[in-house]
Amino acid sequence: MLIEFSVGNFRSFKEVTTLSMWAANLKSKDNPVYTENVFEATPKYTLLKSMALFGANASGKSNLVKAFFALASTVSHSAVNENWLSEYITPFSLSEETAEKPSFFEMVFILNGVIYRYGFEATKHEVVSEWLYGRRTTQESYYFKRKKQEVKINTRHFNEAAPFAKNKLFHPYALFISSVSEFNKAGVAAQIANYISEIGVISGIDDEAMNIAVNAFMQDNKNRAKAISLLIEADIAIENVLPSATKQKLHPEIKKLIDRGIIDLPEGLPYKSYRKRYSNRGDVAGTVEADFEEFESEGTQHFFKLCAFILDTLEHGKILVIDEFDARLHPKLSRKIVSLFNMPHTNPHNAQLIFTSHNVTLLNPYLLRRDQICFVEKNRYGVSSLVNMAEYDIKDLRQSFEKAYMMDKFGATPWVEGLDITVEKLLSTNEPKD
């Protein structure tokens, strides 16, 4: 369960900025979201089930999603890909003081009853520092502390890593936690690395990683049946969706590599959708088969892909981070998806959803608590910041979050008042035609 995520000197986040899933001390007698949208992770930790990020275009919302991806994917790949840091570590470039400094990532989470704090600092060429702390009670203890190639191990908590630290069995570009987990699949390092690596991140509508994950999920007949059930409930009238090519039809050697996890399923497997055909009297007269991408709307395709992530996250109590969450989705469908994570009976394992959106209808006090809404804003120097709605003291806020936001009570909205003047000036500069 995610408690906090912090990032600094990464893309538009110059200073260390923290997204907190702590539940504020908010109460309401007649609004169920104040009790349903939170869960007690421990007697002292009450956490939020979802978090919505709002802000103007280019405010930094997508960069926060990319920061989640940078953390999760670096933990997953840095030990086996020496070029990973150079591709995905992007420091804040609009300041002379930060351009050559390392980016900062830290995550506080609960796993197997332990509250962990893991993080690292890295440039495009090396890991500068890395740390892991944990606690079961009030006292936090370090597991390891790294400064470049020097690692200090607490053998009481992390003895499995002692040989790696002593003999420096890891590369400058590789995370220590990832390197240890590669050689001990049952240890603490592997548990932590797997948990972070399994954070689902959808960074855009056409995310390639999303397509690969969807293909893998849909190869299982039970998983695909669940996704089809969601499509039917969304009133899309699809009877079935089947991949045109399956793992079973691939070359045997390629299938072996997929089964061993060495390669993923081919990207963009084509799908076929099936709908009922009706006679003039309204009776079912057969089935129509069509190419999924050609025949179905982009909204249907997007929701179909989301189904895989939604079901997997809810079933296993994972973390899901989505950029442009409700792009091409009807507002009612978007609200229903958010409510799936907030309601106890549809989220029994306390999965957590973090998403960006421009859909102001989601700013509803009967869908989201105040502390489940954050605003991202960028200043004149290109620096993004994050502010939780719970920090604002605005009268009658519970009546309409949407109205308050559109009235610019929280900032984080685009300045559009001068667009008409600019267009008028641009048009007036055109030379008159003969």
C-alpha positions, 0 to 999 in steps of 0.5 A, spaced: 500 500 500 502 506 497 503 511 503 507 517 499 511 518 493 516 523 492 520 526 486 525 531 485 529 534 479 525 530 474 522 533 468 518 539 471 519 537 478 525 541 480 524 541 488 522 534 491 515 534 491 511 529 495 504 525 493 501 523 499 496 517 500 495 519 507 487 520 509 486 527 512 482 528 518 475 529 515 468 527 517 461 528 514 455 525 517 451 524 511 456 523 506 459 515 505 465 517 501 468 519 508 468 512 510 468 508 504 474 511 500 479 510 505 482 504 509 486 502 515 492 499 513 495 499 520 492 502 526 495 508 525 495 509 518 489 510 514 490 511 507 486 513 500 484 508 495 484 513 489 487 520 488 485 525 482 490 530 479 487 536 476 491 542 472 492 546 466 495 543 460 503 542 460 502 543 468 506 537 470 501 532 471 504 527 466 511 528 468 508 525 475 506 519 472 512 519 468 516 519 475 512 513 477 514 509 471 521 511 472 521 509 479 518 502 477 521 501 471 528 502 473 527 497 479 525 492 474 530 493 468 537 497 471 540 491 473 540 488 466 540 494 461 546 499 462 542 504 458 536 504 462 538 511 466 540 514 460 533 513 457 529 515 462 532 519 467 531 526 465 533 532 470 530 539 470 533 542 465 531 550 466 536 551 471 543 551 471 544 548 478 540 542 477 541 540 470 547 536 472 545 534 479 541 527 480 534 526 480 531 524 486 525 518 487 523 515 494 517 511 495 514 509 502 509 503 502 507 497 506 509 490 504 508 484 509 506 488 515 513 492 514 513 500 513 518 501 508 522 507 505 526 506 499 529 511 494 535 513 490 538 518 486 541 517 479 544 521 473 543 519 466 550 515 467 550 512 474 546 511 481 549 516 486 545 514 492 540 509 494 537 507 501 532 502 504 529 503 511 523 499 514 520 499 521 514 494 524 514 499 530 515 506 531 523 505 530 525 506 523 532 502 521 536 502 515 537 496 511 542 498 507 545 505 505 549 506 498 553 512 496 555 510 489 559 503 489 560 503 497 554 500 500 553 499 508 549 493 510 545 492 516 546 484 517 540 484 522 535 486 517 538 485 510 544 479 511 542 477 504 545 483 501 552 482 505 556 478 499 554 483 494 556 489 498 562 486 500 564 484 493 561 490 489 557 485 485 553 490 482 554 495 476 554 503 477 548 504 473 544 498 476 540 499 483 543 495 488 536 492 490 535 490 483 541 486 483 540 483 489 533 481 487 536 478 481 540 472 485 535 471 491 528 470 488 525 469 495 529 474 499 527 481 502 530 485 496 526 480 491 519 482 495 520 489 494 523 489 487 517 485 485 512 490 489 515 496 486 516 493 479 508 491 479 506 498 479 501 499 473 503 505 469 499 508 463 503 514 460 498 515 455 492 513 450 497 509 445 502 507 451 506 501 448 507 498 454 500 498 455 499 494 449 504 489 451 500 488 458 493 487 455 496 482 450 499 478 456 492 479 460 487 477 454 491 471 453 488 467 459 481 465 457 478 467 464 481 474 464 478 475 457 471 473 459 472 478 465 474 484 461 468 482 456 463 482 462 465 489 463 465 491 456 457 488 456 456 492 462 458 498 459 453 498 454 457 497 448 453 491 445 459 487 444 458 479 445 466 477 445 473 479 443 478 474 441 485 475 439 486 473 431 493 471 433 494 467 440 500 464 443 498 457 441 499 459 434 506 462 435 513 459 433 514 453 439 521 457 440 518 464 441 512 461 445 518 458 450 521 464 450 515 468 452 513 462 457 520 463 461 519 471 461 525 472 456 520 476 451 513 479 451 508 477 447 508 481 440 505 488 440 499 490 438 496 483 437 490 484 432 483 482 435 476 481 432 470 483 435 463 479 435 456 482 435 449 480 434 446 480 427 438 481 427 433 480 422 427 485 420 423 482 425 428 483 430 430 476 431 437 474 432 440 472 425 447 470 426 454 474 428 458 479 425 465 479 426 469 485 425 476 487 426 476 490 433 481 496 431 477 498 424 470 497 427 470 499 434 471 506 436 477 509 440 473 510 446 471 502 446 478 500 444 481 505 450 476 502 455 477 495 453 485 496 454 483 499 461 479 493 463 485 489 463 489 493 468 483 495 472 481 487 473 488 485 475 489 491 480 483 490 483 484 483 484 491 483 487 491 489 491 496 493 486 497 500 485 495 503 478 497 510 475 494 512 469 495 519 465 489 521 461 485 516 465 478 518 462 480 520 455 475 518 450 470 515 455 464 518 457 463 522 464 459 517 467 463 511 465 469 515 468 465 516 474 464 508 475 471 506 474 473 511 480 467 508 484 470 501 483 476 503 487 473 507 492 467 502 494 469 496 499 465 491 495 469 492 489 475 493 492 476 488 497 484 488 497 485 496 497 488 497 491 490 504 489 488 508 483 492 515 481 490 518 475 490 525 471 484 528 468 481 534 465 474 532 466 471 536 472 465 532 473 469 528 477 470 533 482 464 531 485 464 531 493 459 525 493 465 521 489 471 524 491 473 526 498 477 533 498 484 530 500 483 525 494 484 531 489 490 534 488 492 540 483 498 541 479 501 548 477 507 550 473 510 557 475 513 562 470 520 558 471 517 552 468 517 549 475 511 544 477 508 544 484 503 540 487 497 542 492 492 538 495 485 540 496 484 539 503 489 544 504 484 550 502 479 553 507 473 555 502 466 556 504 461 552 502 466 547 498 462 541 499 457 544 495 461 544 488 468 542 488 467 543 480 464 550 481 470 552 485 475 549 481 472 553 474 472 559 478 479 559 479 479 558 487 485 553 487 489 555 481 491 550 476 487 552 470 489 555 464 489 562 462 485 563 456 482 570 457 487 572 451 485 567 446 480 571 442 484 578 442 490 574 440 486 571 434 483 577 432 490 580 432 493 574 428 487 575 423 488 582 422 495 581 420 493 578 414 494 582 407 487 583 404 486 579 398 485 582 391 
